[in-house]
Amino acid sequence: MTRILRTTSFMALALACACVEAGATGRICSRQAAAVKEKENKTLPRTPWGDPDLQGVWSGTGSLDVPLDRDAALGQRNVLTAEEFEARRARLVKSASSDNIEATNFGLPSEAGRSTSPQASLVVDPPDGRRPPRVPAAETRRPRRNSFVPGMFDSVSDLGIFDRCIAYSTIAVAFPVNPIEIVQAPGYVAIRAEIIHETRVIPLDGRSHAKPVLTSYAGDSRGRWEGKTLVVETTNFNGKTSFTGDAGPLTARLTIIERFTLIDPDRLSYEATFNDPETWTRPWTLAFPRARDVSGGLLEYAWHEGNYSLANILRASRVAAEQETK
């Protein structure tokens, strides 16, 4: 009986996750169409001014163990069987140790294998679930050293923007590890991610993007509603942030289009399409579900050891440079 219940529960998760298997955009597949249509006939939460109400804290914990790129052996299949899911969980738990901090949260076994999603990869387009090839010029931008690249640091110049707590990635929301908080007001939506402390205040009134000369780490975001989906387009990046730390910075030509879709009051579908012709040979899309977190607001991402060490490293470097000039 226990095995039957576990199998039934897993299949429910697989169906809930199947939206990322359906086609290039990761939108909801035909197996869910009937259920979604029924839900759409009911009134989803709306703000007092009539927009879909996405407000609250949304967690991606259920997708923590899902790799970005799919195992090539799975081809275009993006939902694991129950056996494949258990095998992935077992591998992660086994690899959890103090010597393998990348596999878990600093090697704590309790952090391994927590994912409930049978999704095979976060990438849903291309259909094989793998990011497209990088253009040759992008390879020259790979960093020699930083927190994501093994080896000793040569100088303070190796300390990247993540080491300095400036930015986690080009767009922090695109990682399941980052819970997000959404706050809405008439004509605006604010999306907050605490890793690393980023809040985007996004106008929804149809205004144009800022002039291309005005760039920033988080870019310039503009939003609009397409039915119950919030679509956010972000441009004007400064070319100093990376999607993953070991791949090197993306360029100012990067455009990201995100889709936040309220499936029901407690489930939010997230999708993001990345297009940087100076980094990849074609655009690509990732998608995963988020669940409403009712435990409270976002907690501060406080890394006090890093705060002290980084300040001391930079201070010592400046003192050393001053001594050399005397």
SVG drawing of the C-alpha trace seen along z (x, -y; Angstrom):
<svg xmlns="http://www.w3.org/2000/svg" viewBox="-16 -57 75 59">
<polyline fill="none" stroke="black" stroke-width="0.4" points="0.0,0.0 2.8,-2.4 4.5,-1.7 1.2,-2.4 0.8,-5.7 4.4,-6.8 4.0,-5.9 0.7,-7.8 2.3,-10.9 5.2,-10.8 2.9,-10.6 1.0,-13.7 4.3,-15.5 5.2,-14.4 2.0,-15.8 2.4,-19.0 5.9,-19.3 4.9,-18.3 4.3,-21.9 8.1,-22.2 8.1,-19.2 5.5,-20.6 7.2,-22.2 9.8,-24.9 8.3,-27.4 7.7,-25.1 4.0,-26.0 1.3,-23.7 1.0,-20.4 -2.1,-18.7 -2.3,-16.3 -3.0,-19.4 -5.2,-21.3 -8.5,-20.0 -7.6,-20.7 -6.2,-24.1 -9.3,-25.1 -11.5,-24.1 -9.4,-26.2 -9.5,-29.2 -13.3,-29.1 -13.0,-29.8 -11.8,-33.2 -8.1,-33.3 -7.0,-35.9 -7.0,-39.4 -5.9,-42.7 -8.4,-45.4 -7.6,-47.1 -8.2,-43.9 -4.7,-42.4 -3.9,-38.8 -2.7,-38.7 0.8,-37.2 1.7,-38.7 3.6,-36.7 6.7,-34.6 7.3,-31.9 9.8,-29.1 11.6,-27.0 12.9,-24.4 11.1,-21.6 13.4,-22.0 16.7,-22.4 18.2,-19.2 17.1,-19.6 20.2,-20.2 20.3,-23.1 21.2,-20.9 19.6,-17.5 21.4,-14.2 22.0,-13.7 20.8,-10.1 17.2,-11.3 16.9,-13.0 13.7,-15.1 12.2,-13.5 12.0,-16.0 10.1,-14.0 12.0,-11.3 10.5,-7.9 10.1,-7.1 13.2,-4.9 15.3,-7.6 14.1,-10.2 15.2,-8.0 18.5,-7.3 19.2,-11.0 18.3,-11.6 20.5,-8.8 23.5,-10.1 23.1,-13.5 22.9,-12.2 25.9,-10.0 27.9,-12.9 27.1,-15.1 30.2,-15.7 32.3,-18.4 34.7,-17.9 32.0,-18.6 30.4,-21.9 29.1,-22.3 26.9,-19.2 25.0,-20.5 24.8,-23.5 28.4,-23.3 28.2,-19.5 25.3,-19.2 23.6,-15.8 20.3,-17.3 20.4,-19.6 20.9,-16.9 18.0,-15.1 15.4,-17.6 13.9,-18.1 10.4,-16.9 10.4,-17.6 10.9,-14.8 11.9,-17.4 15.0,-16.2 16.4,-19.7 15.6,-23.3 16.3,-24.0 13.2,-23.2 14.2,-24.8 16.1,-23.6 13.9,-20.4 17.0,-18.3 17.1,-20.3 20.6,-21.6 21.8,-25.1 22.9,-25.8 26.6,-26.0 28.5,-29.1 30.0,-31.3 33.8,-31.3 34.1,-34.9 32.3,-33.9 35.0,-31.4 37.5,-34.2 35.4,-35.8 35.7,-32.8 37.3,-33.9 40.7,-32.6 39.6,-32.6 36.6,-33.2 34.4,-31.3 33.2,-29.1 36.6,-28.2 38.8,-25.8 42.3,-27.0 44.2,-29.6 43.4,-33.2 46.2,-35.3 45.1,-38.8 42.1,-40.8 41.2,-41.2 40.1,-37.6 37.3,-38.4 34.2,-38.6 30.9,-40.3 29.5,-37.3 32.5,-37.3 31.9,-41.0 28.2,-40.4 27.2,-42.8 25.1,-40.3 24.5,-36.6 23.8,-36.2 22.5,-38.2 19.1,-37.4 18.8,-35.9 15.1,-34.9 16.0,-32.3 17.5,-30.0 15.3,-27.7 17.7,-28.3 16.4,-31.8 13.0,-32.4 11.3,-35.5 8.8,-38.0 6.3,-39.7 4.6,-43.0 2.1,-44.8 0.7,-48.3 -1.4,-49.9 0.8,-50.1 3.8,-48.5 5.1,-45.1 8.2,-44.7 10.1,-41.4 12.6,-40.8 15.3,-38.2 17.5,-38.1 20.5,-36.2 21.9,-38.7 19.6,-41.5 18.0,-42.5 14.6,-44.3 13.3,-45.2 10.5,-47.8 8.8,-47.1 6.4,-49.5 3.4,-48.1 2.2,-51.2 3.8,-50.5 6.7,-53.0 9.8,-52.4 13.0,-51.0 15.7,-53.5 18.1,-54.7 20.8,-52.0 23.5,-54.2 21.9,-53.7 23.0,-50.2 23.1,-48.4 23.9,-45.0 20.1,-44.1 19.2,-45.7 16.1,-47.7 12.8,-45.8 9.4,-46.5 6.3,-44.4 2.8,-43.7 0.0,-41.4 -0.9,-38.7 -4.1,-37.2 -3.1,-35.8 0.6,-35.8 3.0,-38.6 5.5,-39.1 8.7,-41.0 11.3,-42.0 14.7,-43.1 17.4,-44.8 20.2,-47.4 22.6,-45.0 26.1,-46.3 27.9,-43.2 29.5,-42.5 27.3,-39.8 27.3,-36.0 24.5,-33.5 26.8,-31.0 30.0,-32.1 32.3,-29.8 31.1,-30.9 32.2,-34.5 30.0,-37.6 27.3,-38.0 27.2,-41.0 25.2,-44.2 23.2,-42.7 21.5,-40.3 17.7,-40.3 15.7,-38.2 11.9,-37.6 10.3,-36.1 6.8,-34.8 5.1,-34.5 1.8,-32.5 -0.5,-31.9 -1.6,-28.2 -3.7,-28.3 -3.5,-30.3 -0.6,-28.3 1.4,-27.5 3.3,-29.9 4.9,-28.8 8.2,-30.6 9.8,-30.7 12.8,-32.7 14.1,-33.0 17.7,-34.2 18.9,-35.8 22.5,-37.0 23.8,-36.5 27.4,-37.3 27.2,-34.3 25.0,-31.6 24.2,-30.5 20.4,-30.8 18.0,-31.8 17.2,-29.2 14.5,-28.9 14.4,-27.5 11.3,-26.8 10.3,-25.4 7.3,-25.7 7.3,-27.7 5.1,-27.1 3.6,-29.6 5.6,-29.9 3.4,-30.8 6.2,-30.5 6.9,-34.3 8.9,-36.9 12.3,-36.5 15.2,-36.2 18.3,-38.2 21.1,-36.6 23.8,-37.3 27.2,-35.9 29.2,-37.5 32.4,-35.5 32.5,-36.6 31.8,-40.2 34.8,-40.4 37.2,-38.4 36.5,-40.4 36.9,-43.7 40.1,-42.6 41.5,-41.2 40.7,-44.5 42.2,-46.6 45.4,-44.6 45.7,-44.8 45.5,-48.6 48.0,-48.8 50.4,-46.5 50.0,-48.7 50.7,-51.8 53.9,-50.2 55.1,-49.3 54.9,-52.9 57.0,-54.3"/>
</svg>
